[in-house]
Amino acid sequence: MRVAIIVSDPEDWTAQSLLASFLKKGVDAFFLNFSDLFADIGSIQSFSCSGVDLLHLDALLVRDLGRRGPGDVAFRFETLQALQEKGIAIINSPQSIARAANKFATSRALQDAGIATPRTAVTTSFKEALRVLHDFKKAVSKPLFGYKGRDIDLLEDGIEADLVRLKSIVGSQGLVYLQEFIAIETPRDIRAFVVDGKVLGAIYRLAPPGQWISNLARGGRAAACPLTEELVEKAAKAASAVGTVYCGVDLLETAHGLFVIEVNGTPSGKGIFQALGVDVTQAIAEHVHQNCYLRGPLN
């Protein structure tokens, strides 16, 4: 069985752990960087990367697709789609990665599944954005395709600097994604890790002193979070709604229970390993081995 782990940084902790977990199961696993992707559309279609014929693989495990620009991202996703259609197992599927990466698509999937989530609005109109901010009073602006907590802003109605910032976001990005800000006593959220429908563990992500963004990539600190019936149910349901085999589900504690705020389709396993000693890559490798080798292709 041959499995390619798609990653742009081979030193990435999760990628290294995935490689080790696959090798322990006797799987021929290796890294591929999609910056070397090549497609040949002639009498037949062929797809290769760094000299590897992608159609001769059993599965591709997507840790990090990488990107240079919108056209490049579209090409990489279309290639994953083509490989999936030709019977290669893609984990996570291109459809679920795209749904998780697009916060608007995630919000729709969560709402359609009846999962509690903060009030959210997306608009290309600055006038509508002003109306939403006035309604929310405080709102979190996130890039539609953001990652690692970058370019997130807390905007407050009536604050001139925030209105200028809001206008700048709409002007530069063409739209704005606004989520109602929910104040909590301790600036933290919960990241639950789900593999194959099972919640393997959860961590609190605590914001650095004086800050409100708790992403580990922005200096947040991981701590063990107990699994409750509500947490397990909502995290598993969110993963199912987005369609992922493995994912990180981010939840916020509110007076009305847990709200799901995001689903990460290419999450890091480092934080949960450091806080709980749980290596989620072992469960991911087991899923791929069971479904792509012992029982045949997923697709």
N, C-alpha and C positions, 0 to 999 in steps of 0.2 A: 504494500500500500504506500502510495506517494502523496504527501501533503505539502503544499507550499504555504508558508506563513507570509502574508503580504504585509510588509512593514517598511517604513522609510528610515527608521533608526534601529539598526541591528543590536544596539546596546540597550534598547528599551527593556525595562525589567519584565514587563508582561510578555514581550516577545521571547525573551530568553527563557522564561519559565514555561511558556507554551512549547518551545522547542524541547526542553528537558522532559516535559510530561509526555510528549509524543514519542521521544526516543526510548523512554522507559517502557513504552508499550510495544516496542519493536517496529514502530512506524518510521518509514523513510521520510523524514521531515527536514525542511530547509527553508531559508529566507529568500524572498524575492522582493525587489523594489520596483514598483510599477512605473518608476521614471524611465525604465528601459523597455516599456511595453511596445509591442509591434503587432500590427494586424495586416494581413495580406488578403485582399479580396480579388480573387481571380477566378479561374475555373472552379476552384474550391476556396473555402475560407480557412485561413490558418491564423493562429494566435500564439505568440511567443514572448518571452521575457528573459533577457540575459542568456539567450540561447536555449532556454527550456521550452519545449513544446507543451503549451498549457492544456492541449486536448488529450495529452497522455497522463494527466494527473487524475487522481481519484477525488481530491478535494482541495479547495483553497480556503484557508482560514484568514479572514480579514482582520488584522489588528490596526493597520493604519494605511489607508490608500495613498496618502500624500497628495499634493496638488501644486500646480503652478498658476493656474488660471481657470476660469469657467469652462473654456473649451476642453482643457485637459481633463477636468473633473468629469465632464460629460462623456468623453472618450473612455475613461477608466470604468465608469458605471455601465456604459453600453457594452463594453467588453465582458464585464462580469455577467451581464444579462445574457449575452450571446453564449458564454460558456455554460451557464445554467441551462439554457435551452438545449444545449448539445449533451446534457447529461452529467456535467461536472457538478459535484456538490459544492455550494458556496455558503460559507458560514461566517457571519450572518448573511442572509440573502441580500442581494442588491436592493430589493424592494424595502426590506425592513431597515437596512442601513440608511437609505434615503429618507424613509419616514421618520426615523429617529433623528437624523441630522437636521431635518427641516422642522423647526419648532412649531410652525403653523400646522404642519401635517401631524405632528405629535399631539398638539392640543386638540385637534379635531378627532383623532383616534381615541384619545382618553375620554373626551366628552361623549362620543358615540357609544363607548363601552360603559357609560354611566359611572366613571371614576371621578371622584372629587378632585378638582383642580382649581387654582385661582382664576378669577375672572380675567379674561384675556381678550385683547383686540389687536388686529393688524390692519393697517391702512396705508395707502399711498398718498393720502390727503393730510396736509398740515392742519387744516381747519378741523378735520375729524379727530386728529391726534390731540389737538387742544381740548376738544369736547370730552374725549375719553379721560384725559389727565384731570380735567375739572371734576369729572364724575368719580374717578378713583381717589382723588386728593393726592395720593402718592403712588407712583408706578415704577416698576423696574423695566428699563429698556434693554432688550437683548438682541444681538445680531441674529437674523433668521438662521444663519448657518455658523453660529459661533462655537467655540470650544475652549476648554480650560479656563472658563470664567473671564475671558478677555472681552473688552469693549462693552462691559455691562455698566449701566448708569442708573442711579436712583434719582428720579425726577419728582419735584413737588410743585403742585399747582400754586400759581401766584408768585413764584420765585423767578425773577427776570432772567437770571443766568441759566436756569433750567429750561425756560421757554426758548431761549436762544439755542441751547444745546439740542432741544427737541427739533427745532427747525433745521438745524445742521444735519441731524441724523436723517430726517426725511429727504433733505436735499442731496446728501452724499450717497445714501443707500437706496433711495427711491421708495422706501417704505419704512415703517417702524412697527416693531412688535412690542406691545406693552402688556405687562402682567401686573395686576393689582398687588401693591406691596402689603405684606402681612407682617406687622410688627410682632416680634416674639421676645421674651425676656432674655433668653440666651441666644446670641447670634450663631445659629447652627442649623444645619439640615441633616437629613439621614440619607445615606447611600446604601441601598440594599442590592446585593448581587444575586442575580437569578440565572440559573443554567437549566435548560430543558424543563422549565416550569417550576423548578424547585428553588426556594430561597436558601442560599447556602450560608448567609450571614449578613449582618448589617453593621455599619459604623456611623457614629456621629462625625460630622465634619464641622469642627469649631473654627470660627473666624478668628484671625489674629486680634490682639487687643486694639480696641478703638476702630475696628473695621466691621463690616457687615457681610462681605462676600467670603464664603467658607470653603471655596474650592481648594483642594490640596495643592494644585498647581499655582495658587495665588497665596500660599503661605498658611493655609488652613491646617489644622491638626486633627488626626484621626483618633477616635476613642471607641471602645466597644459599645455597641447599642444592643440592648436585649430585644429578642424577637417576640413580638406580640401577635396575637391572632389577627388583629387589624392590619399590622404591618405586612405580615406574610400574605394575607389575602389581597391587599391592594397592590403590592409589588408584583406578585405573580400575575394578577389580572392586567396590570399595565404592560408587562412583558408580552403577554398574549395579544393585547390590543395592537401593539406595534409590530408583532410578528417575529420577534427575535428568538434565536436559540439561547444566546447569552447576552446579558445586558446589565447595566447599572441603572437602578431606578432611584431617582432623587425625590425625597418627600419632605414636606414641611409640617411641623407640629402647629396646629391651630386650635382655637377654642371649639371648633366644630369637628375635630378629629384630624387625621392625617390627610394632607393634600399632596397629590403627585404633581411635581413641577416640571420634571424632565425625564426622558429616557435616553440613556447613552448606549448606542449600538456598537461602539468600539471602546469599551471602558478599560481602564487600568485595573489590574488586580493587586497592585502594590500596597495600597492603603489598607485593604481588608486583611492582607497577609501580615502586615506589620502590627495591626491592632489585635487580630484574632488568631493569627497563625494558620488561617485557612487559605490554602492554595487552590483558587478556583480553576486554575488552568488544568488541573487533573480531571475535574469533572467535564471540562470542555473537550479534552482529549478523549475521554471515555465516550462521550456522546458521538464524536466523529468516528471513533473506532467501531462502536456498536452499529451505527446507522450507515456508514459509508463502506464498511468492510465486512462485518458479520452479516448484515442484512441487506447489503447492496446500496446503491445511490439513494440520496435523500430526494432527488428531483425526479 
